[in-house]
Amino acid sequence: MKIGNIVSSAPISVSEDFNVVESIDRIINGLPTLIVGWDYVKEKFPDYNILNRTLGPNIFWTFKRTEKRDWFEEDLFNFTEYSYKLFIRNITYIFCDPIIFSKKKLLKIIRKIYFSSSIISYEHDSMIYLFLDNFIFGIDLNQLMFLDINVEKIKTKVKRVSKLFLTKDDIFIKYKKRVEYLDNQCKFVPYLYQKENG
């Protein structure tokens, strides 16, 4: 799974989710790109504006760590966060609220879940997140308990319809850093897992 390109002649420490290359000719087209190094930008983009670190649609630049360390670190963080948020832009989150949702709407969601063969579910604290077809459905187990709904029965049903059921112990540590760039929203873990593992 690659979510962005970084063009740098010097070694750079980033997540394996980034395609790190030495030349812009080796980037993966369609992904956001960060070019590191003032000299490289001057050579490849002669019309650049030093005050604007955007070179084009989804193409950014920053100084090398040795040129301006503060700018480099801030720009690298911002680019990483931007790339992760761009990566999840087509995912719709729906919190399944049995108090607010009509019976008709809940039945529509349940049908969608039951007729999917590719659900990846993730249990985190008191929530279960189901990822399918660019949707993430959230179920609050505490809310179900408050409504006197059998939580264990719901969990068993979710496990039965899921291709894979992940728990916090299994997976959270592996995706913790990525989730931090997504405002600590754990609901994206099943999507990240699916994209990484196919």
N, C-alpha and C positions, 0 to 999 in steps of 0.2 A: 504494500500500500504506500503510494507516494502522494503527498499533498502539496508539495512545493519544490521549487528549484532554488539552490544557492550556488552562485558562481563565485568561486574564491580560489586564488592561487595558493593561499596559505591554508594549512589544516584548520578545520573548524569543528567544534564539538556541538553537534545537534542530534536530534532524534533520527533514527533510521527511517522515519517517515519522509525525510527530505532527500532529494536527489542532489548530492553535492558534486559539482563538476568544476573543472578549471576553465572551461570555455563556454560561451553562450551558445555555440554550435551544438553542444551536447545536452541541452535542456530538454525536458519533456514538454512538448507544446501543449498549451491549454492550462498549465498550472501556473500559479503566481510565482514570480521570480525575483530574487534579491541578488543584486550584483554587489560584491564587496571589493572596494578599492577605487580610490579616486583616479589613479593613472589609467586603469582599465576602462573606466567610464569615459574619461577624456578621449581615449583612443577610439572606442567603439561608438560613442554618442557625442560627436563634436558640438552639437547644439544644446547640450544639457545646461541646466540652470543650477548652479551650486546651492542656491537657496531652496530649491524644490527637489526633494529626493524621490520624486515619481518621474520615471522616464517614458511611460506609456501605460496603456491599459494593463494592469496587473504586473508591471515591471517597475521595480524600485531599486534604489542603490543606497549604499552607506559607505562610510570610510572604513578602512582596515582598523583592527584593534590598535595597531602601532601608530596610526595617523590621528585618530580621535577616539580614544577608548570609550568615553561616556556615550557618545553618539552611536558607536558601533553596538554596544550592549543594549541600549534602548531600542535601536532600530531592529536588531535581531529579535528581541523579545516581541516587539510590536508585529513584525513580519510573521513570526511563529504563531502568535495568537490569531492574526488575520487569516492565515492559511487554514488553521483548524476550523475557524468559524465559517470560512468559505466552503470548506469540505462538508459541513453539515447543513448548508443553506437550504437544501431541498427536502429536509426531513421535517415532517409535521408531528408535533407532540399533541396528544389528546389525553387529558386527565379524565378518566372514566368516573364521573361523579354520580352515584346512584341517587343522590338527593336532588340534584339540579336537573339531570338528564331525564327526558321523557322515557317511558317504557319502550316506545318505538325506536328511539335513538339507541338505547342500550341493546335492543335486539339486533339492530343493524350492525353494531360493533361486534357483538357476539358471533353473528353469522360470518362476518369478515374474518374473524379469528379462526373459527371452526373450519372454514373452507380454504385456509392457507396451509401449505405444506412446508413452509420455510421459516417458521417462527423461531426466533432466538429470544429467550426470556432471561431476565436478570433480576435476582432478588437482592435488594440492598436496604438494610435497616428494615423499615416497615413498609417498603414499597416493592412492587413487582412491575418491571418494565418489559413490554413485549414489542419486539421490532419485527415488522413485516411490511413489504411493499412501500417503503419510504415513509411509513408511519411508526411512531412509538406510542403505545398505549400505556398509561400509568394507572396502576391500581393501588390504592392506599389500604393496606391490611388493617390498620387501626380504625379507619372509618367503617370498614366492613364489620369489624368486631363490635363497634358502637351500635351498628344497625342490627346486631344479633344475627349476622350471617356467618356461617361456618367457614372460618378462614382456612382450615386444613383441607376442607373439601375443595375450595377454590384453588388452593395451591396444587392439589392433586390433579385437578382438571387442566390447569395451566401446564403442568409438567407433561400431561398426556398429549396435549396438542402441540407441544414445542418440539422442534427438531433438536434443540439444545437448551438446557436450563442451567444457567450460570449462577453461582452464589458469590457473595462478597469474598469469602476466603479463597475461592478458586482464582479469582480474576482481578480484584480491585487493585492490588499492588502493581500488577503489570500495566494497568491503564491509568494509574493515579496521575502521572505527569501530564498525560494528554488531557485528562478531565480537568486539570487545573487551568489549562488554556481555554477551556469551554465553561468558564465561570463555575467550576466545581459541580457541574450538572451531571450526576451519575447516570441519568437516564440515557445518555449516549453510548454507554459501555457496550450494549448488544450490537449497536450499529458499527462501532469501531472494531469489535470482534469479528463481525461478519465480513467487513471490508478487508481485514488482515488475513482471515483464514478462508475466505471464499464460501 
